[in-house]
Amino acid sequence: MIRYIVELGLASMLKLDRATIASLVAGSAEHYGGDSACELDDLSKILEPAEPLEVFWGLYQCFTTQPVESRRYPRQSLAASLLLRLRPPCPLPAYEAIRDVLGGWEVSVEELPWYIALVCGEDAVWNAMTQLETEPLTDRERLVLHTFRYWLLPGWRENPLSQSRLAGDCSK
Protein backbone atom coordinates (compact mmCIF):
# COMPACT_ATOMS: atom_id res chain seq x y z
CA MET A 1 0.00 0.00 0.00
CA ILE A 2 2.80 2.44 0.87
CA ARG A 3 4.43 1.79 -2.51
CA TYR A 4 1.17 2.64 -4.32
CA ILE A 5 0.71 5.85 -2.36
CA VAL A 6 4.21 6.92 -3.39
CA GLU A 7 3.85 5.83 -7.02
CA LEU A 8 0.52 7.62 -7.39
CA GLY A 9 1.89 10.77 -5.76
CA LEU A 10 -0.71 10.77 -3.00
CA ALA A 11 1.65 11.30 -0.04
CA SER A 12 1.05 15.05 0.12
CA MET A 13 -2.71 14.45 0.38
CA LEU A 14 -2.43 12.35 3.55
CA LYS A 15 -3.08 13.85 6.96
CA LEU A 16 -0.81 11.79 9.19
CA ASP A 17 -0.92 11.95 12.96
CA ARG A 18 1.52 10.31 15.37
CA ALA A 19 -0.65 7.22 15.89
CA THR A 20 -0.93 6.61 12.16
CA ILE A 21 2.80 7.15 11.69
CA ALA A 22 3.60 4.68 14.49
CA SER A 23 1.19 2.19 12.93
CA LEU A 24 2.77 2.57 9.47
CA VAL A 25 6.23 1.94 10.94
CA ALA A 26 5.06 -1.05 12.97
CA GLY A 27 3.29 -2.61 9.99
CA SER A 28 6.17 -2.01 7.64
CA ALA A 29 8.73 -3.38 10.11
CA GLU A 30 6.61 -6.45 10.74
CA HIS A 31 6.16 -7.14 7.05
CA TYR A 32 9.56 -6.12 5.62
CA GLY A 33 11.84 -5.99 8.67
CA GLY A 34 13.64 -2.88 9.79
CA ASP A 35 16.23 -2.72 7.06
CA SER A 36 14.38 -2.60 3.76
CA ALA A 37 15.94 0.24 1.77
CA CYS A 38 12.94 0.41 -0.57
CA GLU A 39 10.48 0.59 2.32
CA LEU A 40 12.62 3.25 4.01
CA ASP A 41 12.59 5.34 0.84
CA ASP A 42 8.83 4.97 0.46
CA LEU A 43 8.08 5.82 4.09
CA SER A 44 10.39 8.83 3.88
CA LYS A 45 8.43 10.13 0.89
CA ILE A 46 5.16 9.64 2.74
CA LEU A 47 6.39 11.32 5.94
CA GLU A 48 8.22 14.27 4.35
CA PRO A 49 5.09 16.40 3.87
CA ALA A 50 3.69 15.49 7.31
CA GLU A 51 3.76 17.84 10.30
CA PRO A 52 7.33 17.53 11.74
CA LEU A 53 6.21 17.25 15.37
CA GLU A 54 3.78 14.47 14.49
CA VAL A 55 6.60 12.71 12.64
CA PHE A 56 8.85 13.06 15.69
CA TRP A 57 6.27 11.72 18.15
CA GLY A 58 5.13 8.94 15.83
CA LEU A 59 8.70 7.68 15.41
CA TYR A 60 10.03 8.46 18.90
CA GLN A 61 7.34 6.41 20.62
CA CYS A 62 8.94 3.28 19.12
CA PHE A 63 11.67 3.77 21.73
CA THR A 64 9.48 4.58 24.72
CA THR A 65 6.88 1.82 24.42
CA GLN A 66 7.58 -1.83 25.00
CA PRO A 67 6.54 -4.00 22.03
CA VAL A 68 7.06 -7.74 22.05
CA GLU A 69 10.83 -8.31 22.30
CA SER A 70 11.07 -9.91 18.85
CA ARG A 71 9.44 -6.88 17.24
CA ARG A 72 11.50 -4.21 19.00
CA TYR A 73 14.59 -4.21 16.78
CA PRO A 74 12.86 -4.00 13.36
CA ARG A 75 10.53 -1.22 14.52
CA GLN A 76 13.27 0.78 16.17
CA SER A 77 15.69 0.28 13.30
CA LEU A 78 13.16 1.63 10.82
CA ALA A 79 12.01 4.46 13.11
CA ALA A 80 15.57 5.58 13.87
CA SER A 81 16.54 5.49 10.20
CA LEU A 82 13.53 7.68 9.44
CA LEU A 83 14.39 10.07 12.29
CA LEU A 84 17.93 10.39 11.01
CA ARG A 85 16.89 10.84 7.39
CA LEU A 86 14.03 13.29 7.98
CA ARG A 87 15.46 14.99 11.09
CA PRO A 88 12.26 16.43 12.51
CA PRO A 89 12.98 18.81 15.38
CA CYS A 90 13.04 17.22 18.81
CA PRO A 91 10.71 19.14 21.16
CA LEU A 92 12.42 17.62 24.21
CA PRO A 93 15.62 18.76 25.87
CA ALA A 94 18.48 16.30 25.34
CA TYR A 95 18.22 15.07 28.94
CA GLU A 96 14.55 14.10 28.56
CA ALA A 97 15.02 12.65 25.08
CA ILE A 98 17.71 10.31 26.39
CA ARG A 99 16.13 9.56 29.78
CA ASP A 100 12.84 8.55 28.20
CA VAL A 101 14.46 5.87 25.99
CA LEU A 102 16.70 4.21 28.56
CA GLY A 103 14.11 1.56 29.36
CA GLY A 104 13.20 0.54 25.83
CA TRP A 105 15.91 1.41 23.31
CA GLU A 106 17.51 -1.51 21.45
CA VAL A 107 21.19 -0.61 21.82
CA SER A 108 22.20 -1.91 18.39
CA VAL A 109 20.12 0.84 16.75
CA GLU A 110 22.90 3.41 16.50
CA GLU A 111 20.87 5.91 14.47
CA LEU A 112 18.93 7.06 17.54
CA PRO A 113 21.94 8.56 19.39
CA TRP A 114 23.14 10.09 16.14
CA TYR A 115 19.75 11.69 15.52
CA ILE A 116 19.52 13.10 19.06
CA ALA A 117 23.07 14.46 18.86
CA LEU A 118 22.33 16.15 15.54
CA VAL A 119 19.05 17.78 16.53
CA CYS A 120 19.76 18.56 20.20
CA GLY A 121 23.46 19.35 19.83
CA GLU A 122 26.40 17.23 20.91
CA ASP A 123 27.26 19.40 23.92
CA ALA A 124 23.71 19.15 25.23
CA VAL A 125 23.76 15.37 24.76
CA TRP A 126 27.10 14.94 26.54
CA ASN A 127 25.90 17.14 29.40
CA ALA A 128 22.69 15.11 29.64
CA MET A 129 24.60 11.82 29.70
CA THR A 130 26.90 13.14 32.42
CA GLN A 131 23.90 14.22 34.49
CA LEU A 132 22.14 10.88 33.97
CA GLU A 133 25.22 8.98 35.14
CA THR A 134 24.85 10.59 38.58
CA GLU A 135 21.22 9.51 38.96
CA PRO A 136 19.82 6.23 40.27
CA LEU A 137 19.37 3.95 37.28
CA THR A 138 18.64 0.26 36.89
CA ASP A 139 21.45 -1.97 35.67
CA ARG A 140 19.85 -2.12 32.23
CA GLU A 141 19.47 1.67 32.07
CA ARG A 142 23.17 2.06 32.97
CA LEU A 143 24.15 -0.35 30.23
CA VAL A 144 21.91 1.48 27.75
CA LEU A 145 23.38 4.86 28.76
CA HIS A 146 26.91 3.46 28.39
CA THR A 147 26.05 2.21 24.90
CA PHE A 148 24.42 5.54 24.00
CA ARG A 149 27.74 7.19 24.93
CA TYR A 150 29.67 4.60 22.91
CA TRP A 151 27.80 5.50 19.70
CA LEU A 152 28.77 9.15 20.19
CA LEU A 153 32.45 8.78 21.01
CA PRO A 154 34.68 11.45 19.44
CA GLY A 155 35.00 10.85 15.72
CA TRP A 156 31.59 9.20 15.34
CA ARG A 157 30.79 11.35 12.31
CA GLU A 158 33.89 10.05 10.50
CA ASN A 159 32.86 6.43 11.05
CA PRO A 160 32.02 4.98 7.58
CA LEU A 161 28.77 3.55 8.96
CA SER A 162 27.59 6.92 10.25
CA GLN A 163 28.79 8.72 7.13
CA SER A 164 26.60 6.55 4.91
CA ARG A 165 23.56 7.15 7.17
CA LEU A 166 24.18 10.88 7.49
CA ALA A 167 24.45 11.18 3.72
CA GLY A 168 20.96 9.73 3.38
CA ASP A 169 21.95 6.18 2.47
CA CYS A 170 20.08 4.51 5.30
CA SER A 171 20.11 1.02 3.90
CA LYS A 172 21.92 -1.55 5.98
N, C-alpha and C positions, 0 to 999 in steps of 0.2 A: 504494500500500500504506500509506503514512504517513497519508494522508487517512482510510482505513478504520479504522486503529488509533485515530485521534483520534475519529472519529464513533461508533465502538463503545465508546469509553471504556476501551480496553484499555491505555493508556499506563502506568498505575500497576502493571500486572501484569508489565511487561517488566523484565528484569534486564539493564541495558545496561552494558557495559564500554567502555573507551576505544577499543578496536579497532572495536567495533560502531558506536560514535558516529562515529568517523572515516569509516567505510564509509557510514553513512547520509548524512553531509554530502557526501561525494564523489559518491555516486549521485544525490543530489538536485541538486547543483550541475551535474552533467553533464547531467541530464535537463531541469531547469528554469532553469538559470543561477543566478547568485548573488544575484539581486535579486527573486525571486518573494516578494511579501508573504504570499501564502497559504501557500506552502511554509515560510516563516520562522515563521509562526504555528503551523503544524502541528508542525514540529520542536521549537519551544519547548514546546509542550504535552507532547510525548513526552519531552523531556529534563528538564523541571521536577522530576519525582519521582525522577530518577536521582541516584546518589551524586555530590555536587558535585565531588569531586576527579577522578572518572572523566570527568565532563563537561569539566572544565578540560583534562585531558590529551588527551581525544579531539578537542577543538577546537583546542587550542594546537599540536598536532603538524602542523596544516595550514600552519603558518608555519615549521616547522623542517625539514620534509622537502621534497624537490624534485620535485614532480610535473612532467609535461610542461608546458612554458611556457604553452601555450594553455589549460590547465586550472587554472593557478595562481590567476588572478583570481577566477573564479566560486567556487571552493572557499574561498578566503580571505575573500571578501566575505561569504559565508554564515556561515562560522565566526566571523568577527569580530562580525557582527550578533548572532549567538547569544550570544557571550561578553558583549557589551555589554548585551543584554536580560536574560540570566539571572544575570550577574555571579557566577559561582562564585569562591570564594576562589582566589587565586594562591598556590601553595605555594613559589614562588621569590621570592628578593629581587628588587627592581626591576632591579638591575644584571644579574643572570642572565637575567631575563625579556626584557630588551631585547637583551642580547648574543647570546642564542640565536637571535633572529629576524633579525639583521642580514644573514645570507646568503640568506634566502629570502622575506622579507616583500615583498609587492607594495605599493609605496609609496602607491598610490591608495586603499588600504583604510584610511581614517582611523579606523575604529572600534577598531582594535587599540591605537593609542596612547591613545585615550580610555579604553578598558577598563583598561589597565595603570595609567594615572594614577588612575583611580577606586579600584581595588582595592589598589594598592601605596602610594598617596599621591603627590601631586604633588611634594612636596619630595624624596622618595626617588627619584622618576623624574628630576628635574632633577639631583640629585647623581649619579645613575648615568650620565646622559648626559655630564655634565662629566668624570667619571672616564674614560668610554669615549673621549672626544675626545683624551685624552692617550696612549692606547694605540696600538700599531701595528695599523692596519686597512687592508684593501684599499680601492681607490678606490670600489668599489661599496658596501662597508660604510660608508664615510664619507658617501657620498651618502644612503644609507638612514638613517643616524643624523641627518643634517641634516634630512631630511624628517620623521623622527620628531619632532624638535624643533619643526619648523614647525607640525605638527598640534596642538602643545600651547602655542603662543605665548599670552601673557597675553590673556585675554578669550575663550579657546576655548569656554568653556561658554555664552557669550552669542551665539555664532555660530548663526544660524537652523538650519543643517544639524545641528550637534551638539545643539541643543535638541530637534529632532524625534526624534533617535535616543535621547537620554537620557530622553525622555518615554515611550519604548516604541514609537514609530512608526518602525520600522526599515525601512520600505519606501523604495525609492529612486525 
